[in-house]
């Protein structure tokens, strides 16, 4: 906002200080008792009598008229000059722009885990104390798995429990895992910005970005998942999904398959090839927290 300050200046236009004295002339030649003579002094010099010589009462009225007229002229001049000083030469335009800068999501990427076993690989996220969340279908029926941290440290981890209905598992390692992320026990909002980190197709510790595209629902083999538009492919299952503040709001568990025609078979039917270019599915952290509490009570 621009504040315009106006300074009022008083400009002196006369360089002579005039002092008027009123004298009564009792020795006039015309014998008029009401005749009055005004003598002026300018810088100590006496002015001619004729310059301020008037008659009363008519002469007094004329004198007062010129006096008031002069004051009015000076006042009008000050008003006009003040108006000129108050108005700028050109109009000033002030443009206020509100810029909203959305910070990219922050994650504790050193909490990301790569999980390997004989049948394949997947992802996980360390939540502290050597405890690692992942997807139940990643560990399957295994009792132990191999893990690799973001820092490149490899160790073994024991499978503590799995829940196939919600596709969530908890494993534990005694090895050194430097980073961890905090669980935010809530369901991400529709349209909320998300970031996931995992190991797609074995490419280690890769991030993908997107938003919540659909609220939690039961679909496919899952009892409760939200839908996202993030890039999700094999190897990312079990990895953490993060909000803008870096806290975990879900676990990646799957992706929709978009059928693609790849030609005709010998019988003339269509050959359909599934492609993983659809929407992803994430178990919300609210469900994960309930499962953790349930297992602790058990």
C-alpha positions as CSV (number, residue, x, y, z in Angstrom):
1,X,0.0,0.0,0.0
2,X,1.3,3.5,-0.9
3,X,0.7,6.3,1.4
4,X,0.6,9.8,-0.1
5,X,1.7,12.5,2.3
6,X,0.8,16.1,1.4
7,X,2.9,19.0,2.9
8,X,1.2,22.4,3.2
9,X,3.6,25.2,2.6
10,X,3.0,28.9,3.2
11,X,4.8,31.0,0.6
12,X,5.5,34.7,1.4
13,X,4.8,36.8,-1.8
14,X,5.4,40.2,-0.3
15,X,8.8,41.5,0.8
16,X,7.4,44.6,2.5
17,X,5.9,44.8,5.9
18,X,3.2,47.5,5.9
19,X,1.9,48.9,9.1
20,X,-1.1,51.1,9.0
21,X,-1.9,53.7,11.7
22,X,-5.1,55.5,12.0
23,X,-5.1,59.2,12.8
24,X,-7.9,61.6,13.2
25,X,-7.2,65.0,11.5
26,X,-9.0,67.7,13.3
27,X,-7.4,70.5,11.3
28,X,-8.6,69.7,7.8
29,X,-9.2,72.3,5.1
30,X,-12.7,71.2,4.3
31,X,-14.1,71.3,7.8
32,X,-15.4,67.7,7.6
33,X,-15.3,66.3,11.2
34,X,-15.6,62.7,10.0
35,X,-12.6,62.9,7.7
36,X,-9.8,60.4,8.7
37,X,-6.3,60.1,7.4
38,X,-4.4,56.8,7.2
39,X,-0.7,57.1,7.1
40,X,1.5,54.1,6.2
41,X,5.0,53.2,7.3
42,X,7.1,50.9,5.0
43,X,10.3,49.7,6.5
44,X,10.4,52.9,8.6
45,X,9.6,55.3,5.7
46,X,6.5,57.4,5.9
47,X,4.2,57.0,2.9
48,X,2.4,59.9,1.2
49,X,-0.9,60.9,2.8
50,X,-2.8,60.6,-0.4
51,X,-2.1,56.9,-0.7
52,X,-4.3,56.0,2.3
53,X,-6.6,59.0,2.3
54,X,-10.3,58.1,2.6
55,X,-13.4,59.6,3.9
56,X,-15.7,58.1,6.5
57,X,-18.2,56.6,6.6
58,X,-18.3,55.8,2.9
59,X,-14.6,55.7,2.7
60,X,-14.4,53.2,5.7
61,X,-16.8,50.9,3.9
62,X,-14.6,50.9,0.8
63,X,-11.6,50.3,2.9
64,X,-13.2,47.3,4.6
65,X,-14.4,45.9,1.2
66,X,-10.8,45.9,-0.2
67,X,-9.5,44.4,3.0
68,X,-11.9,41.5,2.9
69,X,-11.5,41.1,-0.8
70,X,-7.8,40.9,-0.4
71,X,-8.1,38.2,2.3
72,X,-10.4,36.2,0.0
73,X,-8.0,36.4,-2.9
74,X,-5.1,35.2,-0.7
75,X,-7.2,32.3,0.7
76,X,-8.2,31.2,-2.8
77,X,-4.6,31.3,-4.0
78,X,-3.4,29.1,-1.1
79,X,-6.2,26.7,-1.8
80,X,-5.3,26.4,-5.5
81,X,-1.6,26.1,-4.8
82,X,-2.2,23.5,-2.1
83,X,-4.4,21.6,-4.5
84,X,-1.6,21.5,-7.0
85,X,0.9,20.2,-4.5
86,X,-1.6,17.6,-3.3
87,X,-2.2,16.1,-6.8
88,X,0.7,14.3,-8.4
89,X,1.5,14.9,-12.0
90,X,0.5,11.4,-13.0
91,X,-1.7,8.9,-11.3
92,X,0.0,6.3,-9.2
93,X,-1.1,2.7,-9.6
94,X,-0.4,0.1,-6.9
95,X,-0.7,-3.5,-7.9
96,X,-1.0,-6.1,-5.1
97,X,-0.3,-9.7,-6.2
98,X,-1.0,-12.6,-3.9
99,X,1.3,-15.5,-4.9
100,X,0.7,-18.8,-3.4
101,X,3.8,-21.0,-3.4
102,X,3.1,-24.6,-2.5
103,X,6.2,-26.3,-1.1
104,X,6.9,-29.8,-2.4
105,X,6.2,-32.7,-0.1
106,X,9.1,-33.5,2.3
107,X,9.9,-37.1,3.2
108,X,12.3,-38.8,5.4
109,X,13.8,-40.7,2.5
110,X,16.3,-42.4,4.7
111,X,13.3,-44.3,6.3
112,X,12.7,-46.1,3.0
113,X,13.5,-49.8,2.9
114,X,14.0,-52.3,0.1
115,X,12.7,-55.8,1.0
116,X,14.0,-58.9,-0.8
117,X,13.2,-62.6,-0.6
118,X,13.3,-65.6,-2.9
119,X,10.1,-64.8,-4.7
120,X,10.7,-61.2,-5.5
121,X,11.1,-57.8,-3.9
122,X,9.1,-54.9,-2.5
123,X,9.3,-51.8,-0.4
124,X,8.8,-50.8,3.2
125,X,9.1,-47.8,5.6
126,X,10.8,-47.7,9.0
127,X,8.6,-46.2,11.7
128,X,11.2,-46.4,14.5
129,X,12.7,-49.0,16.9
130,X,13.6,-51.3,14.0
131,X,9.9,-51.8,13.1
132,X,9.1,-51.7,9.4
133,X,5.7,-51.5,7.7
134,X,5.1,-53.2,4.4
135,X,2.4,-55.0,2.4
136,X,1.4,-58.5,3.4
137,X,1.7,-59.8,-0.1
138,X,5.3,-58.7,-0.2
139,X,6.4,-61.0,2.6
140,X,3.9,-63.7,1.9
141,X,4.4,-66.7,4.2
142,X,8.0,-66.0,4.9
143,X,9.3,-65.8,8.4
144,X,12.4,-63.7,7.6
145,X,13.3,-61.4,4.8
146,X,16.4,-59.4,3.6
147,X,16.3,-55.6,3.9
148,X,18.4,-52.8,2.6
149,X,18.3,-49.3,3.9
150,X,18.6,-46.0,2.1
151,X,22.1,-45.8,3.4
152,X,23.0,-49.1,1.8
153,X,23.1,-51.2,5.0
154,X,21.8,-54.8,4.5
155,X,20.5,-57.0,7.3
156,X,17.8,-59.6,8.1
157,X,14.3,-58.8,9.4
158,X,11.8,-61.0,11.1
159,X,8.1,-61.0,10.1
160,X,6.1,-60.2,13.2
161,X,2.6,-60.3,11.8
162,X,0.6,-60.0,8.6
163,X,-3.0,-59.1,7.9
164,X,-4.1,-60.3,4.5
165,X,-7.6,-58.6,4.7
166,X,-6.0,-55.2,4.7
167,X,-2.7,-56.3,3.1
168,X,-0.5,-54.9,5.8
169,X,2.5,-56.5,7.6
170,X,5.0,-55.5,10.3
171,X,8.6,-56.8,10.3
172,X,11.4,-56.1,12.7
173,X,15.2,-55.8,12.3
174,X,18.0,-55.5,14.9
175,X,20.2,-53.9,12.3
176,X,21.1,-50.3,11.9
177,X,18.4,-48.2,10.3
178,X,19.3,-44.5,10.6
179,X,16.1,-42.8,9.5
180,X,12.5,-43.2,10.5
181,X,9.1,-41.5,9.7
182,X,6.2,-40.8,11.9
183,X,2.7,-42.2,11.3
184,X,-0.1,-39.7,10.9
185,X,-3.2,-41.8,11.9
186,X,-5.7,-40.3,9.4
187,X,-7.2,-40.8,6.0
188,X,-5.7,-38.4,3.4
189,X,-8.1,-35.8,2.1
190,X,-9.6,-35.9,-1.4
191,X,-7.2,-34.0,-3.7
192,X,-4.4,-33.9,-1.1
193,X,-0.9,-33.9,-2.5
194,X,1.1,-37.1,-1.9
195,X,4.6,-38.5,-2.4
196,X,5.6,-42.2,-2.4
197,X,9.0,-43.7,-2.3
198,X,9.8,-47.3,-3.1
199,X,11.7,-49.6,-5.5
200,X,9.8,-49.9,-8.7
201,X,10.9,-52.9,-10.9
202,X,14.0,-53.1,-8.6
203,X,15.1,-49.5,-9.2
204,X,16.1,-48.6,-5.7
205,X,14.6,-45.7,-3.8
206,X,12.6,-43.8,-6.4
207,X,9.9,-41.2,-5.6
208,X,6.6,-40.7,-7.3
209,X,4.1,-37.8,-6.9
210,X,0.4,-37.4,-7.2
211,X,-2.9,-36.7,-5.3
212,X,-5.7,-38.5,-3.7
213,X,-8.1,-39.3,-6.5
214,X,-10.8,-41.2,-4.5
215,X,-11.9,-41.7,-0.9
216,X,-11.4,-45.0,1.0
217,X,-13.4,-47.9,-0.2
218,X,-13.4,-51.7,-0.4
219,X,-12.2,-52.8,-3.8
220,X,-10.6,-55.9,-5.2
221,X,-8.8,-57.9,-2.5
222,X,-8.6,-54.9,-0.1
223,X,-11.1,-54.0,2.6
224,X,-10.1,-50.3,2.7
225,X,-7.9,-48.4,0.3
226,X,-7.8,-44.9,-1.1
227,X,-7.3,-44.2,-4.8
228,X,-4.3,-42.2,-6.1
229,X,-3.1,-41.0,-9.4
230,X,0.5,-41.6,-8.6
231,X,2.7,-43.8,-10.8
232,X,2.6,-47.2,-9.2
233,X,4.3,-50.3,-10.5
234,X,5.6,-53.6,-9.3
235,X,8.2,-53.2,-6.5
236,X,6.5,-50.2,-4.9
237,X,4.1,-52.3,-2.8
238,X,4.7,-51.8,0.9
239,X,6.4,-48.4,0.5
240,X,5.4,-45.4,2.5
241,X,3.1,-42.7,1.2
242,X,3.8,-39.2,2.6
243,X,1.9,-36.0,3.1
244,X,3.5,-32.6,2.6
245,X,4.7,-32.5,6.2
246,X,6.7,-35.7,5.7
247,X,4.5,-37.9,7.8
248,X,3.2,-41.3,6.7
249,X,-0.4,-41.2,5.6
250,X,-0.6,-44.6,3.9
251,X,1.1,-47.7,2.5
252,X,1.2,-48.6,-1.2
253,X,-0.5,-51.9,-1.9
254,X,-1.5,-52.1,-5.6
255,X,-2.5,-50.6,-8.9
256,X,-5.3,-51.1,-11.4
257,X,-4.6,-52.9,-14.6
258,X,-5.6,-51.2,-17.8
259,X,-6.3,-53.8,-20.5
260,X,-4.5,-53.3,-23.9
261,X,-5.3,-55.2,-27.1
262,X,-2.1,-56.8,-28.4
263,X,-3.5,-58.6,-31.4
264,X,-5.5,-61.8,-32.2
265,X,-5.0,-65.3,-31.1
266,X,-5.3,-68.4,-33.3
267,X,-9.1,-68.6,-32.7
268,X,-9.5,-65.0,-33.8
269,X,-10.1,-63.7,-30.3
270,X,-8.4,-60.6,-28.9
271,X,-5.2,-61.0,-27.0
272,X,-5.4,-58.7,-23.9
273,X,-2.2,-57.5,-22.2
274,X,-2.6,-55.8,-18.9
275,X,-0.7,-52.6,-18.4
276,X,0.0,-50.9,-15.1
277,X,-1.0,-47.4,-16.2
278,X,-4.1,-47.1,-14.1
279,X,-4.8,-45.7,-10.6
280,X,-2.9,-46.8,-7.5
281,X,-4.3,-48.1,-4.2
282,X,-3.1,-47.1,-0.8
283,X,-4.1,-48.4,2.6
284,X,-4.7,-45.2,4.7
285,X,-2.7,-44.6,7.9
286,X,-5.9,-44.6,9.9
287,X,-6.3,-48.3,9.1
288,X,-2.7,-49.0,9.7
289,X,-2.8,-47.4,13.2
290,X,-5.9,-49.5,14.0
291,X,-4.1,-52.7,13.0
292,X,-1.0,-51.8,15.1
293,X,-3.2,-51.1,18.1
294,X,-5.1,-54.4,17.6
295,X,-1.9,-56.4,17.4
296,X,-0.5,-54.8,20.6
297,X,-3.7,-55.7,22.5
298,X,-3.5,-59.2,21.2
